[in-house]
Amino acid sequence: MAQVLILYASDYGNTEKMANAVTDGVNSVEGVTAVLKKAEEVSADDMTTSDGVIFGSPVHMGAVDWRVKKFIDTVCSGLWMKNLMNGRVAGVFTSGGGFGGAGGGTEVAMLSMLNNIAELGMLIVPLPKNTPNYKKGGLHWGPYGRSADEDMEHVGVSEEALSVARQHGANIARAAIAVAGKTIFTA
Ligand SMILES: Cc1cc2nc3c(=O)[nH]c(=O)nc-3n(C[C@H](O)[C@H](O)[C@H](O)COP(=O)(O)O)c2cc1C
């Protein structure tokens, strides 16, 4: 049985909705257990017992949330020192509310997390452009939910974005099965 950890931060529930949809997608794949946690609750053991990890963040001031970054700078840095995450799979998702199609800073937040994921020696799972509803909630880096409309009125993340999040979770679950118990990188 492979395990996929989904970690996130959320103040107003939008990123949490995305995290729940990603988790549903992971659980839709036979042979995978999903573990859903807030970034502040994730331990080093949670990471090293997982074959895949999915990082989710709201966009804050054009970048990644501080709790997700704190987790990366504390828990993940220790794992990086010991090369403990090499060869596991990983992906990202975000929710933002700002101006522009994907919100202001969504891509920066995703790339920031993906940079850390690459640093950890993990295998990045992207989001293919033929994913259903991609144009409503996908970038090639991962799914995004937009919680505000073009006038910055709160509308909540759309069903289309949640469906993209479910698909991403299922994709990463299948990738986790593919790498579970395998040595990808040799020293
Ligand atoms: C302090 C703060 C800064 C934010 N900065 C941005 C931003 O730069 N770009 C953006 O698209 N949304 C920004 N937002 C909006 C949130 O990213 C958006 O509402 C998101 O869906 C909130 O997620 P949550 O409901 O999980 O907390 C900001 C929200 C807060 C509270």
PDBQT file of the ligand as one rigid body, heavy atoms in Angstrom, charges set to zero:
ROOT
HETATM    1  C1  LIG A 201      -2.533  38.387   3.917  1.00  0.00    +0.000 C 
HETATM    2  C2  LIG A 201      -3.132  37.958   2.620  1.00  0.00    +0.000 A 
HETATM    3  C3  LIG A 201      -2.456  38.221   1.444  1.00  0.00    +0.000 A 
HETATM    4  C4  LIG A 201      -2.988  37.808   0.221  1.00  0.00    +0.000 A 
HETATM    5  N1  LIG A 201      -2.275  38.046  -0.909  1.00  0.00    +0.000 NA
HETATM    6  C5  LIG A 201      -2.739  37.578  -2.097  1.00  0.00    +0.000 A 
HETATM    7  C6  LIG A 201      -1.969  37.734  -3.287  1.00  0.00    +0.000 A 
HETATM    8  O1  LIG A 201      -0.899  38.299  -3.297  1.00  0.00    +0.000 OA
HETATM    9  N2  LIG A 201      -2.460  37.218  -4.423  1.00  0.00    +0.000 N 
HETATM   10  C7  LIG A 201      -3.661  36.563  -4.472  1.00  0.00    +0.000 A 
HETATM   11  O2  LIG A 201      -4.050  36.088  -5.549  1.00  0.00    +0.000 OA
HETATM   12  N3  LIG A 201      -4.416  36.415  -3.367  1.00  0.00    +0.000 NA
HETATM   13  C8  LIG A 201      -3.988  36.911  -2.177  1.00  0.00    +0.000 A 
HETATM   14  N4  LIG A 201      -4.728  36.740  -1.046  1.00  0.00    +0.000 N 
HETATM   15  C9  LIG A 201      -6.024  36.050  -1.152  1.00  0.00    +0.000 C 
HETATM   16  C10 LIG A 201      -5.923  34.590  -0.764  1.00  0.00    +0.000 C 
HETATM   17  O3  LIG A 201      -4.839  33.957  -1.383  1.00  0.00    +0.000 OA
HETATM   18  C11 LIG A 201      -7.182  33.850  -1.189  1.00  0.00    +0.000 C 
HETATM   19  O4  LIG A 201      -8.316  34.459  -0.659  1.00  0.00    +0.000 OA
HETATM   20  C12 LIG A 201      -7.104  32.401  -0.783  1.00  0.00    +0.000 C 
HETATM   21  O5  LIG A 201      -8.131  31.700  -1.441  1.00  0.00    +0.000 OA
HETATM   22  C13 LIG A 201      -7.234  32.254   0.733  1.00  0.00    +0.000 C 
HETATM   23  O6  LIG A 201      -7.092  30.923   1.064  1.00  0.00    +0.000 OA
HETATM   24  P1  LIG A 201      -7.737  30.372   2.404  1.00  0.00    +0.000 P 
HETATM   25  O7  LIG A 201      -9.231  30.571   2.306  1.00  0.00    +0.000 OA
HETATM   26  O8  LIG A 201      -7.375  28.933   2.395  1.00  0.00    +0.000 OA
HETATM   27  O9  LIG A 201      -7.138  31.116   3.536  1.00  0.00    +0.000 OA
HETATM   28  C14 LIG A 201      -4.237  37.146   0.182  1.00  0.00    +0.000 A 
HETATM   29  C15 LIG A 201      -4.933  36.903   1.380  1.00  0.00    +0.000 A 
HETATM   30  C16 LIG A 201      -4.385  37.293   2.582  1.00  0.00    +0.000 A 
HETATM   31  C17 LIG A 201      -5.152  37.007   3.853  1.00  0.00    +0.000 C 
ENDROOT
TORSDOF 0
